[in-house]
Amino acid sequence: MMTTTLRVLLILASLGTFSLMMHKIRRSKVQIESSIFWIVLALVLVVYSVFPPVADFCARLLGIYATTNFLFVLAIFVLIVKVFYMTIHISQLETRVKELVQQMALEEKFHEEEKLHKEQ
């Protein structure tokens, strides 16, 4: 069973996360696609806070004795998955940057050679 203090903290953290994401989206500091994860996570935490039997049921379903332990395990799992996908995304971006740098270097070399041929 969740304590009232934990429920209030989860609701406040969720509302804070939601409002921060909306603020960042409005200021164009974060893409909507990137913030969807945090908004959905905030909504899930609100559901678990407002309806504690849902969290209790999920904990029992997974064989976890305490609901708070379930919430910690859920948070750890979700964040590990998020880090995994961010690692993949960063790797793809690094590959793309490397390709663009190589392409720019080739174009620069081509323009230098072209300039040399015009001078001759």
C-alpha positions as CSV (number, residue, x, y, z in Angstrom):
1,M,0.0,0.0,0.0
2,M,1.2,3.5,-0.8
3,T,1.4,6.1,1.8
4,T,-0.3,9.5,1.4
5,T,3.1,11.2,1.4
6,L,4.4,9.0,-1.5
7,R,1.2,9.6,-3.4
8,V,1.5,13.4,-3.0
9,L,5.2,13.3,-4.0
10,L,4.4,11.3,-7.1
11,I,1.6,13.7,-8.1
12,L,3.8,16.7,-7.5
13,A,6.7,15.2,-9.4
14,S,4.5,14.2,-12.3
15,L,2.9,17.6,-12.5
16,G,6.3,19.2,-12.3
17,T,7.6,17.0,-15.1
18,F,4.6,17.7,-17.2
19,S,4.8,21.4,-16.8
20,L,8.5,21.5,-17.4
21,M,8.1,19.5,-20.7
22,M,5.3,21.8,-21.9
23,H,7.5,24.8,-21.1
24,K,10.4,23.4,-23.0
25,I,8.2,22.5,-26.0
26,R,6.8,26.0,-26.1
27,R,10.3,27.5,-26.0
28,S,11.4,25.0,-28.7
29,K,14.1,23.6,-26.5
30,V,12.9,20.1,-26.9
31,Q,11.2,18.3,-29.7
32,I,7.7,17.0,-29.1
33,E,8.8,13.4,-30.0
34,S,11.4,13.5,-27.2
35,S,9.1,14.9,-24.6
36,I,6.3,12.3,-25.2
37,F,8.3,9.8,-23.1
38,W,8.4,12.0,-20.1
39,I,4.7,13.1,-20.5
40,V,3.6,9.5,-20.7
41,L,5.7,8.6,-17.7
42,A,4.2,11.5,-15.7
43,L,0.7,10.4,-16.6
44,V,1.4,6.8,-15.5
45,L,2.7,8.0,-12.2
46,V,-0.4,10.2,-11.7
47,V,-2.6,7.1,-12.4
48,Y,-0.6,5.1,-9.9
49,S,-0.9,7.9,-7.4
50,V,-4.6,8.7,-7.8
51,F,-5.6,5.0,-8.1
52,P,-3.2,3.1,-5.7
53,P,-5.1,-0.2,-6.2
54,V,-3.8,-0.2,-9.8
55,A,-0.2,-0.1,-8.5
56,D,-0.9,-2.7,-5.8
57,F,-2.4,-5.0,-8.5
58,C,0.6,-4.6,-10.8
59,A,3.0,-5.3,-7.9
60,R,1.1,-8.4,-6.9
61,L,0.9,-9.5,-10.5
62,L,4.7,-9.3,-10.7
63,G,5.2,-11.0,-7.3
64,I,6.5,-7.8,-5.7
65,Y,5.5,-7.6,-2.0
66,A,5.6,-3.8,-1.5
67,T,4.0,-1.3,-3.9
68,T,6.9,1.1,-3.3
69,N,9.3,-1.5,-4.4
70,F,7.3,-2.0,-7.6
71,L,7.5,1.7,-8.3
72,F,11.2,1.7,-7.8
73,V,11.7,-1.3,-10.1
74,L,9.4,0.2,-12.7
75,A,11.4,3.5,-12.6
76,I,14.7,1.7,-12.9
77,F,13.4,-0.5,-15.7
78,V,11.9,2.5,-17.6
79,L,15.1,4.6,-17.2
80,I,17.3,1.7,-18.4
81,V,15.2,1.3,-21.5
82,K,15.3,5.1,-22.1
83,V,19.1,5.1,-21.8
84,F,19.4,2.2,-24.2
85,Y,17.3,4.0,-26.8
86,M,19.2,7.2,-26.3
87,T,22.5,5.3,-26.8
88,I,21.3,4.0,-30.1
89,H,20.1,7.4,-31.1
90,I,23.4,9.0,-30.2
91,S,25.4,6.3,-32.0
92,Q,23.3,7.0,-35.2
93,L,23.9,10.8,-34.8
94,E,27.6,10.3,-34.4
95,T,27.7,8.1,-37.6
96,R,25.7,10.8,-39.4
97,V,28.1,13.6,-38.2
98,K,31.1,11.6,-39.3
99,E,29.6,11.0,-42.8
100,L,28.7,14.7,-43.1
101,V,32.3,15.8,-42.1
102,Q,33.8,13.4,-44.6
103,Q,31.4,14.7,-47.3
104,M,32.3,18.3,-46.5
105,A,36.0,17.5,-46.6
106,L,35.7,15.9,-50.0
107,E,33.7,18.9,-51.3
108,E,36.2,21.3,-49.9
109,K,39.0,19.4,-51.6
110,F,37.1,19.3,-54.8
111,H,36.6,23.1,-54.7
112,E,40.3,23.7,-53.9
113,E,41.4,21.5,-56.9
114,E,38.9,23.2,-59.1
115,K,40.3,26.6,-58.0
116,L,43.8,25.4,-58.8
117,H,42.8,24.3,-62.3
118,K,41.2,27.7,-63.0
119,E,44.4,29.5,-61.9
120,Q,46.5,27.5,-64.3
